């Protein structure tokens, strides 16, 4: 199969690149599941952009730099923030039904989230990601130049030097498995775009969908691309604590609208007491890393399973209007948030590092771009500011598409690539090995490499990762592939990168907190790891 552009991932970043390019070019969008299965569809809060005269680019930039704990790239931050309004206007033109407010300058309601000095979050009630994704999905499905390959799992990139060691380094496309039919396809493309999202599933508890297995980061690293800042995994402070809720995210917008964090009944005499003012002067509106560590501290100190998030002091009408999705989901588990607090725990939420790119999404490998959570642009630094992620998807999706458009104008032909070779593999004898390894990886990453770290814990994780990599490599070499095996292979590579990055950083900064190095160094530098074959 040959295309001008192959896009791996169907979230906001991937779909926006596809729509910007499809007027002139033949595009394929590859999704592991349905188009709406990714993390973009789960995003609740909204998109941060300067949309009101009372706000300014400089204020948004300053808020981002403060949250990023000195590690944001100021040039990248300025570029993304200054292109925010046109990105929102593009979404509005696509038909995204943002929540209206007749009294607002632009005519849309703006909310505020932790770390923001102004109300600048445009949203569609509390299901912004879904509203955006549904709108773009309809346009993508209707476009004659876009081919959709749903239920297709990326295996690996096709590197020119794997075919000819003397060739110029270049990405020629990728191999994908049709997970329903079990067959492997070779897809040749003049340009390949990684838009595969983050790697939250490397942890036992995560707000991410099942597809968030770090595929793009692992594939790019194996192809020789640098990755950066992988130690900075953002743990969302408030995910619903319930055995059947599967870490349902409770949006930061609740705290933006006055929700309070309190100790639960199991805290005894202290039950019902707010604790955030003791941890930070911004209390519930402190950045996510501070709130997550505060909750983790209170839970460990008092032996709690969770803490409470209480917005019941607001009127039922207000809650119903602003948070209908969260209200309905909590009711499914017998929690009426108009009268009761929500039990919450932190969970792995966002991968702030990723594949190193420039402002056009270009990676170290010619022909390969990366956008969205997969990429490291320098915007998020040591901690992502709330609602900047969808903004980055839009702005970098557009700039990557423009760069690809310019490159395709040179008329570079699509290279021939060989078919996938399964001649020396057999069917797996015991697939339970994959399930056991997957479970082991996620548990020791949660225990040793989560919110609070030590070198001893990191070294334990590193040792276990090395053993797992040997087992997985042997399995991958001898047996036919499956989605579970491909994802496990990618997750163990990502785990290796997270631990290596964490061991490199001899300080505590932003999302990386080390008990061995609790101080923050005066000079902030990103952690950049070379690609596997570099």
C-alpha positions as CSV (number, residue, x, y, z in Angstrom):
1,X,0.0,0.0,0.0
2,X,1.4,3.4,-1.0
3,X,0.4,6.8,0.3
4,X,1.8,10.3,0.3
5,X,1.4,10.5,4.1
6,X,0.9,7.8,6.7
7,X,-0.4,9.0,10.1
8,X,-0.1,6.6,13.0
9,X,-2.8,7.6,15.6
10,X,-6.3,9.1,15.4
11,X,-6.4,11.6,18.2
12,X,-6.6,15.4,17.8
13,X,-3.0,15.7,16.5
14,X,-3.3,13.0,13.9
15,X,-6.7,14.0,12.6
16,X,-5.8,17.6,12.4
17,X,-2.7,16.7,10.3
18,X,-4.8,14.5,8.1
19,X,-7.4,17.2,7.4
20,X,-4.8,19.9,6.7
21,X,-3.1,17.6,4.1
22,X,-6.0,15.7,2.5
23,X,-7.1,18.4,0.0
24,X,-4.0,17.7,-2.1
25,X,-2.5,14.4,-0.9
26,X,-3.4,10.8,-0.4
27,X,-3.4,10.2,3.4
28,X,-3.9,7.1,5.5
29,X,-4.8,7.3,9.2
30,X,-3.9,4.1,11.2
31,X,-5.8,3.5,14.5
32,X,-5.3,0.6,16.9
33,X,-9.0,0.6,17.6
34,X,-11.9,2.9,16.6
35,X,-11.1,6.5,15.8
36,X,-12.6,7.7,19.1
37,X,-10.6,5.2,21.3
38,X,-7.7,7.5,22.1
39,X,-6.9,9.9,24.9
40,X,-8.1,13.0,23.0
41,X,-11.6,11.7,23.2
42,X,-11.3,11.5,27.0
43,X,-10.1,15.1,27.5
44,X,-12.6,16.9,29.8
45,X,-11.3,20.3,30.7
46,X,-10.7,22.1,27.4
47,X,-8.1,24.0,25.4
48,X,-6.0,26.9,26.7
49,X,-5.7,29.9,24.5
50,X,-5.7,33.7,24.8
51,X,-9.2,34.6,23.6
52,X,-10.0,37.7,25.8
53,X,-8.6,41.2,25.9
54,X,-8.1,40.9,29.6
55,X,-5.6,38.1,29.0
56,X,-2.3,38.2,27.0
57,X,0.2,36.0,25.4
58,X,2.8,37.0,27.9
59,X,0.6,35.9,30.8
60,X,-0.1,32.6,29.2
61,X,3.6,32.1,28.5
62,X,4.5,33.1,32.1
63,X,2.0,30.6,33.5
64,X,3.4,27.9,31.3
65,X,7.0,28.6,32.3
66,X,6.1,28.7,36.0
67,X,4.3,25.3,35.8
68,X,7.2,23.9,33.7
69,X,9.6,24.5,36.6
70,X,12.3,26.2,34.5
71,X,12.5,23.6,31.8
72,X,10.1,24.9,29.2
73,X,11.7,26.0,25.9
74,X,10.7,29.7,25.8
75,X,10.8,30.0,22.1
76,X,8.6,26.9,21.6
77,X,6.2,28.1,24.3
78,X,5.9,31.5,22.6
79,X,5.3,30.0,19.2
80,X,2.5,27.6,20.4
81,X,0.8,30.2,22.6
82,X,0.8,32.9,19.9
83,X,-0.8,30.5,17.4
84,X,-3.5,29.5,19.9
85,X,-6.3,31.7,18.7
86,X,-6.1,30.7,15.0
87,X,-6.1,27.0,16.1
88,X,-9.3,27.6,18.1
89,X,-10.9,29.5,15.2
90,X,-10.0,26.5,12.9
91,X,-11.9,24.2,15.3
92,X,-14.9,26.5,15.4
93,X,-14.9,26.6,11.6
94,X,-14.9,22.8,11.6
95,X,-18.1,23.0,13.7
96,X,-16.9,22.1,17.2
97,X,-19.8,23.0,19.6
98,X,-17.9,24.9,22.3
99,X,-20.0,26.1,25.3
100,X,-21.4,29.5,24.6
101,X,-21.5,32.7,26.7
102,X,-23.2,35.7,25.2
103,X,-21.4,38.1,27.6
104,X,-17.9,36.9,26.6
105,X,-15.9,38.7,23.9
106,X,-15.7,35.8,21.6
107,X,-19.1,34.5,22.6
108,X,-17.8,31.4,24.3
109,X,-17.5,30.5,28.0
110,X,-13.9,30.4,29.4
111,X,-13.0,28.6,32.5
112,X,-9.9,28.5,34.7
113,X,-7.7,25.6,35.8
114,X,-4.8,25.1,38.2
115,X,-1.7,27.1,37.3
116,X,-3.6,29.6,35.1
117,X,-3.8,33.3,36.1
118,X,-6.8,34.0,33.8
119,X,-9.9,32.3,32.6
120,X,-8.7,31.1,29.2
121,X,-9.9,27.5,28.8
122,X,-12.4,27.2,26.0
123,X,-14.5,24.0,26.4
124,X,-17.6,22.0,25.5
125,X,-19.1,21.5,28.9
126,X,-16.9,18.9,30.6
127,X,-16.4,16.7,27.5
128,X,-14.3,18.9,25.2
129,X,-12.2,16.2,23.8
130,X,-15.3,14.2,22.8
131,X,-16.9,17.2,21.1
132,X,-13.7,17.9,19.1
133,X,-13.1,14.3,18.2
134,X,-16.6,13.6,17.0
135,X,-16.6,16.7,14.8
136,X,-13.2,15.9,13.2
137,X,-14.1,12.2,12.9
138,X,-17.1,13.1,10.8
139,X,-15.0,15.2,8.5
140,X,-12.2,12.6,8.2
141,X,-14.6,9.8,7.4
142,X,-16.3,11.9,4.7
143,X,-13.0,12.9,3.0
144,X,-12.3,11.0,-0.3
145,X,-8.5,11.4,0.1
146,X,-8.3,9.9,3.5
147,X,-8.1,6.1,4.0
148,X,-8.9,4.8,7.5
149,X,-7.3,1.6,8.8
150,X,-9.0,1.0,12.1
151,X,-8.0,-2.0,14.2
152,X,-4.5,-1.9,12.7
153,X,-1.6,-1.9,15.1
154,X,1.8,-0.4,14.1
155,X,4.7,-2.8,14.4
156,X,7.7,-0.8,13.5
157,X,9.0,1.9,11.2
158,X,10.7,0.9,7.9
159,X,14.2,2.5,8.1
160,X,16.1,2.8,4.8
161,X,19.3,1.4,6.4
162,X,17.5,-1.8,7.4
163,X,17.1,-2.4,3.7
164,X,20.5,-1.0,2.6
165,X,23.2,-0.2,5.2
166,X,24.7,2.4,2.8
167,X,21.5,4.3,2.1
168,X,20.8,7.8,3.4
169,X,18.9,7.5,6.7
170,X,15.2,7.9,6.0
171,X,11.8,6.6,7.1
172,X,10.1,4.8,4.3
173,X,6.8,3.9,6.0
174,X,5.9,1.2,8.4
175,X,4.6,-2.3,9.0
176,X,1.1,-2.7,10.6
177,X,-0.9,-5.7,11.7
178,X,-4.6,-6.0,10.9
179,X,-5.5,-7.2,14.3
180,X,-8.9,-8.7,13.2
181,X,-7.5,-10.6,10.2
182,X,-4.1,-11.3,11.7
183,X,-2.2,-10.3,8.5
184,X,0.7,-7.8,8.3
185,X,0.7,-5.0,5.8
186,X,3.6,-3.0,4.5
187,X,2.7,0.7,4.1
188,X,5.1,2.8,2.0
189,X,4.8,6.6,2.5
190,X,6.8,9.7,1.5
191,X,6.2,11.1,5.0
192,X,5.2,9.3,8.2
193,X,3.7,11.0,11.2
194,X,3.7,9.6,14.7
195,X,0.6,10.8,16.6
196,X,0.3,7.8,18.9
197,X,-0.2,9.7,22.3
198,X,1.5,8.9,25.6
199,X,2.6,6.0,27.6
200,X,0.3,6.0,30.7
201,X,-0.3,2.2,30.5
202,X,3.3,1.6,31.7
203,X,1.8,2.3,35.1
204,X,-0.7,0.2,37.1
205,X,-3.0,3.1,37.7
206,X,-3.7,5.5,34.8
207,X,-6.3,7.8,33.5
208,X,-5.2,6.9,29.9
209,X,-7.1,4.6,27.5
210,X,-5.8,1.1,26.8
211,X,-4.1,2.4,23.6
212,X,-1.6,4.6,25.5
213,X,1.4,2.2,25.3
214,X,4.1,4.6,24.1
215,X,4.2,3.1,20.6
216,X,5.4,6.2,18.7
217,X,8.1,7.0,21.3
218,X,9.4,3.4,21.3
219,X,9.4,3.1,17.5
220,X,11.1,6.4,17.0
221,X,13.8,5.6,19.6
222,X,14.4,2.2,18.0
223,X,14.9,4.0,14.7
224,X,17.6,6.2,16.1
225,X,15.6,9.3,17.2
226,X,16.5,11.1,20.4
227,X,14.0,11.3,23.2
228,X,13.9,13.9,25.9
229,X,12.5,14.4,29.5
230,X,11.0,11.0,29.9
231,X,11.3,11.2,33.7
232,X,8.5,13.8,33.7
233,X,5.3,11.7,33.9
234,X,2.4,13.8,35.1
235,X,0.1,12.1,37.6
236,X,-3.3,13.6,37.5
237,X,-4.2,14.3,41.1
238,X,-7.9,13.4,40.9
239,X,-9.1,10.2,39.4
240,X,-12.3,8.5,40.6
241,X,-11.5,5.9,43.3
242,X,-13.8,3.0,42.7
243,X,-13.1,-0.7,41.9
244,X,-15.1,-0.6,38.7
245,X,-14.4,3.0,37.5
246,X,-11.1,2.1,35.8
247,X,-9.5,5.4,36.8
248,X,-12.2,7.7,35.4
249,X,-10.7,11.2,35.3
250,X,-12.2,14.0,37.5
251,X,-11.4,17.2,35.6
252,X,-9.2,19.9,37.1
253,X,-11.9,22.3,36.1
254,X,-13.8,21.2,39.2
255,X,-11.1,22.7,41.4
256,X,-11.1,25.7,39.0
257,X,-14.8,26.2,39.9
258,X,-14.3,25.9,43.6
259,X,-14.1,22.2,44.5
260,X,-12.1,21.5,47.7
261,X,-9.8,18.6,48.6
262,X,-10.6,17.2,52.0
263,X,-9.6,14.2,54.2
264,X,-12.2,11.4,54.1
265,X,-14.1,9.8,57.0
266,X,-11.3,7.2,57.4
267,X,-9.0,10.0,58.5
268,X,-10.8,9.9,61.9
269,X,-10.9,13.2,63.8
270,X,-9.4,15.1,60.9
271,X,-12.2,14.0,58.5
272,X,-13.6,16.8,56.4
273,X,-10.5,18.9,56.9
274,X,-9.0,20.7,53.9
275,X,-5.3,20.0,53.5
276,X,-4.0,21.8,50.4
277,X,-3.5,25.2,52.1
278,X,-0.8,23.4,54.3
279,X,1.1,22.3,51.1
280,X,0.9,25.4,48.9
281,X,-0.4,28.9,49.1
282,X,-2.4,28.4,45.9
283,X,-4.2,25.5,47.7
284,X,-6.5,23.6,45.2
285,X,-5.3,25.8,42.3
286,X,-1.7,24.8,42.6
287,X,-0.1,23.0,39.6
288,X,-0.8,19.3,39.2
289,X,2.6,18.0,40.4
290,X,2.2,19.8,43.8
291,X,-1.4,18.6,44.2
292,X,-0.6,15.0,43.3
293,X,2.4,15.0,45.8
294,X,0.2,16.5,48.5
295,X,-2.5,13.8,48.1
296,X,0.2,11.1,48.0
297,X,1.7,12.5,51.2
298,X,-1.6,12.6,53.0
299,X,-2.6,9.1,51.9
300,X,0.8,7.6,53.0
301,X,0.9,9.7,56.2
302,X,-2.6,8.6,57.4
303,X,-2.8,5.2,55.7
304,X,-5.7,6.3,53.4
305,X,-7.0,4.6,50.3
306,X,-8.1,8.0,48.8
307,X,-9.0,11.6,49.6
308,X,-12.2,13.5,48.9
309,X,-12.9,16.2,46.3
310,X,-16.0,18.2,47.3
311,X,-18.0,20.5,45.1
312,X,-21.3,20.0,46.9
313,X,-21.3,23.6,48.2
314,X,-22.1,24.7,44.6
315,X,-25.8,24.6,43.5
316,X,-27.0,21.5,41.8
317,X,-27.9,23.6,38.8
318,X,-24.4,24.9,38.5
319,X,-22.9,21.4,38.8
320,X,-25.4,19.9,36.3
321,X,-24.6,22.7,33.7
322,X,-20.8,22.6,34.0
323,X,-20.1,19.0,34.8
324,X,-22.8,16.8,33.3
325,X,-20.5,14.0,32.2
326,X,-18.7,13.7,35.6
327,X,-22.0,14.0,37.4
328,X,-23.6,11.2,35.3
329,X,-20.5,8.9,35.6
330,X,-20.3,9.3,39.4
331,X,-24.1,8.6,39.7
332,X,-23.4,5.2,37.9
333,X,-21.4,4.3,41.0
334,X,-23.9,5.7,43.5
335,X,-22.1,9.0,44.1
336,X,-24.3,12.1,43.9
337,X,-21.7,14.9,43.6
338,X,-24.4,17.6,44.4
339,X,-24.5,16.2,47.9
340,X,-21.5,14.0,48.4
341,X,-17.7,14.3,47.9
342,X,-15.9,12.3,45.2
343,X,-13.3,9.8,46.4
344,X,-10.1,10.4,44.3
345,X,-6.6,9.2,43.9
346,X,-3.7,10.3,41.7
347,X,-3.0,8.3,38.5
348,X,-0.5,8.5,35.6
349,X,-2.0,11.0,33.2
350,X,0.4,12.6,30.7
351,X,3.9,12.0,29.2
352,X,5.6,15.4,29.2
353,X,8.7,14.0,27.4
354,X,8.8,12.3,24.1
355,X,10.5,12.2,20.6
356,X,12.6,15.3,20.1
357,X,11.1,17.6,17.4
358,X,11.3,21.1,16.1
359,X,8.4,23.5,15.6
360,X,7.5,21.7,12.3
361,X,7.3,18.3,14.0
362,X,10.5,17.1,12.3
363,X,12.4,14.3,14.2
364,X,16.0,13.2,13.8
365,X,15.0,10.8,11.0
366,X,14.2,12.4,7.6
367,X,10.7,11.6,6.5
368,X,9.4,11.1,10.0
369,X,7.4,13.7,12.0
370,X,5.9,13.5,15.5
371,X,3.1,15.5,16.9
372,X,1.0,15.7,20.1
373,X,1.9,13.8,23.3
374,X,4.3,11.5,21.4
375,X,6.5,14.5,20.8
376,X,8.8,16.6,22.9
377,X,8.7,20.2,21.7
378,X,9.8,21.9,25.0
379,X,6.4,23.3,25.8
380,X,5.7,21.3,28.9
381,X,9.1,21.4,30.6
382,X,9.0,19.6,33.9
383,X,5.3,19.8,34.3
384,X,2.5,20.4,31.8
385,X,0.2,23.3,32.5
386,X,-3.5,22.2,32.3
387,X,-5.1,22.3,28.9
388,X,-2.0,23.1,27.0
389,X,-1.8,19.6,25.5
390,X,-4.7,19.9,23.1
391,X,-3.4,23.4,22.1
392,X,0.0,21.8,21.3
393,X,-1.8,19.1,19.2
394,X,-3.5,21.7,17.1
395,X,-0.7,24.2,16.6
396,X,2.0,21.6,15.9
397,X,-0.4,19.5,13.8
398,X,-0.9,22.5,11.6
399,X,2.8,23.4,11.4
400,X,3.8,19.8,10.7
401,X,1.2,19.6,7.9
402,X,2.6,22.8,6.4
403,X,6.2,21.4,6.5
404,X,5.1,18.1,5.0
405,X,3.2,20.0,2.3
406,X,6.3,21.9,1.4
407,X,8.4,18.7,1.3
408,X,5.9,16.8,-0.9
409,X,6.0,19.7,-3.4
410,X,9.5,18.6,-4.3
411,X,7.9,15.5,-5.9
412,X,9.8,12.9,-3.9
413,X,8.4,9.5,-4.9
414,X,7.2,6.8,-2.5
415,X,9.8,4.1,-2.3
416,X,9.1,0.4,-2.7
417,X,9.3,-1.6,0.6
418,X,9.5,-5.3,1.2
419,X,6.7,-7.4,2.6
420,X,6.7,-8.6,6.2
421,X,8.6,-11.8,6.6
422,X,7.0,-14.5,8.9
423,X,8.8,-17.4,7.4
424,X,10.9,-18.2,10.6
425,X,8.3,-17.7,13.3
426,X,5.6,-20.0,14.8
427,X,2.4,-19.5,16.8
428,X,3.0,-18.7,20.4
429,X,3.0,-21.7,22.7
430,X,1.9,-19.9,25.9
431,X,0.5,-16.4,25.5
432,X,0.0,-16.2,29.3
433,X,3.7,-15.2,29.4
434,X,2.8,-11.9,27.8
435,X,0.0,-11.2,30.4
436,X,2.4,-12.0,33.3
437,X,5.2,-9.8,31.9
438,X,2.7,-6.9,31.3
439,X,1.4,-7.1,34.8
440,X,4.8,-7.3,36.4
441,X,6.1,-4.3,34.4
442,X,3.1,-2.1,35.4
443,X,3.3,-3.1,39.0
444,X,7.0,-2.4,39.6
445,X,6.8,0.9,37.6
446,X,4.0,2.0,40.0
447,X,5.9,0.9,43.1
448,X,9.4,2.1,42.1
449,X,9.0,4.8,39.5
450,X,5.9,6.8,40.3
451,X,5.2,10.1,42.2
452,X,8.1,9.9,44.7
453,X,11.4,8.2,43.7
454,X,14.7,7.1,45.1
455,X,17.8,5.8,43.2
456,X,17.5,2.4,45.0
457,X,13.9,2.0,43.7
458,X,15.0,3.2,40.2
459,X,17.9,0.7,40.1
460,X,15.5,-2.1,41.1
461,X,13.2,-1.2,38.3
462,X,16.1,-1.0,35.9
463,X,17.3,-4.5,36.8
464,X,13.8,-5.9,36.2
465,X,13.4,-4.1,32.9
466,X,16.6,-5.7,31.6
467,X,15.3,-9.2,32.4
468,X,12.0,-8.4,30.8
469,X,13.6,-7.1,27.7
470,X,15.5,-10.3,27.2
471,X,12.3,-12.4,27.5
472,X,10.3,-10.1,25.3
473,X,13.0,-10.0,22.6
474,X,13.2,-13.8,22.5
475,X,9.4,-14.0,22.3
476,X,9.2,-11.4,19.5
477,X,11.9,-13.2,17.5
478,X,10.4,-16.6,17.6
479,X,6.6,-16.2,17.6
480,X,3.9,-14.5,15.5
481,X,3.1,-11.1,16.7
482,X,-0.1,-10.0,18.5
483,X,-1.3,-6.6,19.7
484,X,-0.5,-7.5,23.3
485,X,3.1,-8.5,22.4
486,X,3.6,-5.3,20.3
487,X,2.4,-3.1,23.1
488,X,4.4,-4.9,25.8
489,X,7.5,-4.6,23.6
490,X,6.9,-0.8,23.3
491,X,6.1,-0.4,27.0
492,X,9.3,-2.0,28.2
493,X,11.3,0.3,25.9
494,X,9.5,3.3,27.3
495,X,10.0,2.1,30.8
496,X,13.7,1.8,30.1
497,X,13.7,5.4,28.9
498,X,11.8,6.7,31.9
499,X,14.1,5.0,34.4
500,X,17.3,6.0,32.5
501,X,16.1,9.6,32.4
502,X,15.1,9.6,36.1
503,X,18.5,8.2,37.1
504,X,20.3,10.9,35.1
505,X,18.5,13.8,36.9
506,X,20.3,14.5,40.2
507,X,17.7,16.9,41.6
508,X,14.0,17.3,42.2
509,X,12.1,19.4,39.7
510,X,8.5,19.5,38.6
511,X,7.1,16.0,38.2
512,X,10.3,14.3,39.1
513,X,10.7,14.2,42.9
514,X,13.7,12.3,44.3
515,X,14.1,11.7,48.0
516,X,17.8,11.3,47.4
517,X,18.1,14.7,45.7
518,X,15.2,16.9,47.2
519,X,16.7,20.2,46.1
520,X,16.3,21.9,42.7
521,X,19.6,22.8,41.0
522,X,20.1,26.4,40.0
523,X,20.4,25.5,36.3
524,X,17.7,23.6,34.4
525,X,18.7,21.3,31.6
526,X,16.5,18.8,29.7
527,X,17.4,15.1,29.8
528,X,18.1,14.0,26.2
529,X,18.8,10.3,25.4
530,X,20.2,9.2,22.1
531,X,18.3,6.8,19.8
532,X,18.9,3.1,20.1
533,X,20.9,2.9,16.8
534,X,22.3,6.4,16.9
